[in-house]
Amino acid sequence: MNVTSHDPKVQPGDLGGLLRYWRDVRGVSQLDLSLEAGISQRQISFIESGRSVPGRDTLLTLAQTLDVPLRERNALLLAAGYAPIYSEAPWNAQEMHGVVRALERVVRQHEPFPALVMDRDWDVLMTNDAAPRFFNCFIDMTAREGPRNMLHLIFDPHGMRPFVADWQEVARSLLQRVYRESVGHVIGANTKRLLDELLAYPDVPRDWKTHHGSSMTPATLPMVPLGFISEGVVLRYFSMVTTVGTPQNVAAQELRIECMFPADDATEARHQQLLAAHASPQPPISANRMP
């Protein structure tokens, strides 16, 4: 799995070390980067050795070529002595108003199935009404302190884990998803800490990095469903993940919407019955009420 933990062994002001780090993460040589970016290999070598500081446009070209996430592009700019150009305002800041309104529309229109907005570390920022109603059919969500983390909810033996069908398979799949969907395909320090916390739960499979999929998934399904056991019946769902296109704000790049869909007609019918039988004691998480 070609994903590297974001843990550069360089000082924040060491531009050369940071650039080398991102080259190593992407697995490209100075020559490869030179050809892709249209910048001489000699200049790249001088930057990495600390013999020269590139112009801002040159540095941004290198960052774009290396697909460096926006948060880390700001770090590169600071290391070179330039001001950051990508806003690091929080996801619910005024400048994000248009994006937040769009997120609210998406999750609201996904009723009666759960939809959640999460940050890069899988902390839940916003939900529709169906999400807390669904999870409250299994556990008392009011007993869980915020901010709520979707992965902890699934892995915790006192959370949803007892109701997850094919637990070992689901755990492997979710751990692989952390890597697959990480911003810039790089695991940040917070996400690495989250992974360590998840792996500390009992009976988490240790072969998750090398596992190649489930033999228990029906051949007729194009994806691995996530099953929840309700009164002896397995409800099977799959999710679609949406991100903000062409983001220019760090928070915008790190947001993702996860919408759950029933994987079969029987689950869809059972889902409707389940929500009808359980009123939610708790409102959805909204943009104006942090979890």
Beta strands, then each sheet from edge to edge (+ up, - down):
strand 1: 4-5
strand 2: 115-118
strand 3: 124-127
strand 4: 186-187
strand 5: 226-230
strand 6: 233-243
strand 7: 256-262
sheet 1: 1+ 4+
sheet 2: 3+ 2- 7+ 6- 5+
end
